[in-house]
Amino acid sequence: MVGSGGYDGIDWNEIWRSRMEVSTALKRNRGCSDFWNNRERAGRRAPSSAGDDDCERVRWVTSSLPVTPGSRVLDIGAGTGAIAIPLARRAAAVTAVEPAQAMREVMERAVREAGIENITVVGRHWEETDLQRDLDPPYDVVFASFSLGTPDLRGAIEKMNEACSGTVAVFHFAGLPYWEQIMLDLWPDLHGVPYLPGPKAEIIFNLLYRMGIYPDVSVSSYEHRLTVPDLDAGVDALRGRLLVETPEQEGILRRYLAARLVPGGDGLVLGHRVHRACLRWEPHRPGGGLRAV
């Protein structure tokens, strides 16, 4: 992070774009929405299927947002509605923007089953969303929870500010999530090149700072537990993310997991300490200023 006058020559938006581009190319997909536009993956992320790890994330995000019974909320990259649905029970209305059709289908089914009527689902990428055509701004709370997969971070933040009359919040990893740690460890053996992680929260902070936005930042950590019934299930759980296609690659992954999975509960557990950040600010203040909450 920077102090006043530091790093004046660094284009943080370009750093975000280039790291996003390299990481996406290594994973051979067209971005987060492409990865999640898969019915099997989306089904595993359904609110009714959420494990302890996802439930903890939902509690942390929802408790960090100043939502009241009168709030109108905009959830960017809403996924299967794991956060939008509990917020809808506390707010006047929630608009959920989600580009991946498979994720939207799971969310819409969960909304129907929950009998919730104050959620509107918009099927677009955030960078393609038109505020006047697709939405109904201003919103009291606008947030993105681990979902800013856009190459143009500055443009995404400017649009969030434009849509908001109250609080904007971005939740993002401050360190490696468990799957990127595994990628960092195994990618050279699996694919012959090093893995380069995607951009993290410090780039968001530095870009905000250069934009004249001084967010309130809170960082927390928790122990992520990947729990599988056996070693075969562990291999299957990670095969897609790691692009494991050959018997040789499967052997590399199997040996890695065999050395790290430990007995726990009814199966095997891989633990990983995850660090994450919440960056919050108020884009519109009397006199037109920007300041932290």
N, C-alpha and C positions, 0 to 999 in steps of 0.2 A: 504494500500500500504506500501511498505517496504523501509527502508533506507539501505545503504551499510552494509553488514554483518548481517542483521536482518533475523530472521526466517530461519536460515540455515538448520534446521531439517525438514522443512515442504515440503512434496511432493505435489506441487500444481497440478500436473497432476492427481494424485490419488484423490485429493479433488474434482477436476472437474469430474472425472469418477464416483466417488461414488455419488455425488449430482445428476448427470445426470441419473444414474441408479435408484436411489430412486424415483426421480420425475417421470421418465418414468413408473416405476412399479405402482405408485399410479394412474397414468392416464390410466393404462391398455392398453398401446400401445407399439409398438416396436421402438418408436422414432418419430422425427419430420416428416420424410418422410412417415411413416406409417399413421400418422394423416392426412397428406395432400394428400395422395393417394386416394382421394374421389372426384368424379366428381362434386358433389354439392358444396363442400367446395372450390375446385379449381375454379369452375365457378364464385364464389363470389369474388375471388381474381384476376380475369381477369383484365388486364390493362384498358380495356374500362369500367369496373365496379368499378374502384377505387374511394373510397370516399375521403373526404377532408383529413382525417387522413393519408391515404396511399399516397396521392399526396404530402403531406408535408414531409413524410419520404423519398420519392423518390427525392424530391428537395434537401433535406439535404444531402443524400448520394451522389448524383451525383455532387453536388457542392463541396464536400469534396475530390473528386478524381482528380488527375492531368492528366486529359485525354485531348489529343490534336488530331488534324486530322490524325496524323501518328501513334497513339497509337494502340497497340494490347492489348486487355483487356481480363482477365479471371474472370468470375463471378461464384463463388462457392455457390451452393444452390440458383440457379437463380429463382426458383419458376415459376411464370407465365410470367416472362420477364418484370416485371414492371420497373426494373432498366436497364436490358440489352438492351431493345428496345430504350429508349432515348439515352443511351450511344452509341449505334450503329450509331446514326445519327451524333455523334461528333467524332467517332473513325474510324480507318481504318478497324478494325475487332474486333468482340466480340465472345468469346467462353463461352457458358453457360452450366455449369454442374448442372444437376438436376436429382435426383434419382426417384422422384415420377412420375409415368406414367401419372396420371391425370393432374398434373401440367404441364408436358411437352406438353401434347396434347393442353392445353389452350394456352401455349406459342407459339407453332408452328402455331396454327391457327392465333394468333395475329400477328405473324411475316409475315405470308402470306398476311393477310389483310392490313398490313402496307406497303407491297411491299418492305420489307427490305431483302437484299441479303447478308449481311456481318455478319450474326450470324450463328454460328455452335452450335448445341445442342448435348450434351453428356449425355446419360442416365445412370449415375453411381453415387454411393456414392463417396464422395471425398476420403475416405480411401481406396476405391477399384479402384480408377482411377490410371492407369499407365501413367506416364508423356510421355513416348515415344510412347506407343501403342495408347493411346486415345487422346493425346493432341499434340500441336506443340510449345513447349517452345523455347526460353524464351518469357514471356509477359512483357510489360512495366508496366502494372497495374494488380495486383492480389488482389481480395477482396472477403470478405464474409459479407453479410448484414443480421444480425440476423438469421444466418443459420448454425452455427457450431454446429450441433447436434451430432457430433462424440464423443465417449467415450474417445478417445485418442487425447486430444488437442495438446499435444506436437508433435505427429506425423503429425497432420494436419498442424501445423505451419511450421514444417520443410519442408514439401512438398510444401507449399506455397512459402517459401523462395527459394527452389530449382527451382520452375517454373518461378521465377520473376527476371528481370534484372533492375527493376526500383523501384516501390513503392508497398508495401503490406499494406493493410488496413483491419481491422476487426471492424465491427460495432456490438455492443451488448448492452443489457439493463444494466444500472447502478443501477436500482431499479426495483420494481415490475411493470410489465405491468398490464393493468386493469384486465385481466382475472385471473392472479395469485393473485391479491389482493382479488378478489371475491372468488377464491379457498381457500385462507388463511382464509377468514372470514367464509366460509360455509362448508368446508370439514368435520370438526368434526361433525356437525349436519347432514350432508348428508350421511357420510360414517363411522362415529364412530372413526376416527383416524385423527390426525393433518395432514395438508398438508405441505410438505417440498418443498420450491421453488427450481427451477433449478439454476445452477451456474450463477453468474453475472460477470460483466466486471473486478472487482477487482482481480478475480482469473486469468483471462487472463493476466492482467498487471503483477501480481506477477510471473507467469510462464515465461513470456517474460523476466522479470528482471533476473530470475535465469538462463535463456538461454543466458544471455549477450546481450539482445536486449533492448534498452532503447527508447521506442516509444514516439512519440509526442501524447499527450492525450488531447482531447477536449471533454467536457461534455456539453450537452444541455438538455433542457426540453421543453415540450409542453403539452397542455391540450388535452388529448384524449377525444373524445366525441362519446360514443356509442349512436347512434340515432335510435330509433325504432318508428313505427307508434302508437303502443299501448302496454299495459302490456303483452298481449298474445304473441306478436311478440318478446318482450324482453325475455320471458321465452323460446320461441322456439330458439332464437339466441344462448342461453347459455346452452341449454339442453344437447347437445352432449359433449361439453367441460367438463361439470360438472358431466357427467355420471348420469344424472337424469333419472330414470327408473320407479319409483313408484309414485302413487298419493301423498304419504306423502312427498317424496323428492321434487316433483313439488310444493307442498304447501310451503315448506321452501324457495325455490327459489323465488316463487311469492311474499311472504311477504317481502323478502329482497329487491327485486326490487321495490315493491310498496312504500317502505320507502325511496328510494334513487332516483328514476327517477323523473325528474322535467320537466314541460312543456318547450318546446323549438322548434322553427320553426314550422314544420308541425306534430310534434309528441312529443315524450318523450326523454329526454337526461340523460345519466349517465356520469358525468365528472370524469376524473382521471388524476392527474399530473404524467407524465411519464418522467423518467430520462434515458438518453442513452449516450453511449460513443463511440467515434471514436478513435481507436489506430492505428497509422500509423508509418511505419519505412521503411528504405531502407536496404534490406538484403545484398547487394553487393556494397562495396565501394573500391576505389583503396587501395591496400595493404591488402584486405581481411577483413577489419574491419566491425563492425556493429555499426550503430549509428542512432539516431533519425533524422527524417526529420526536 
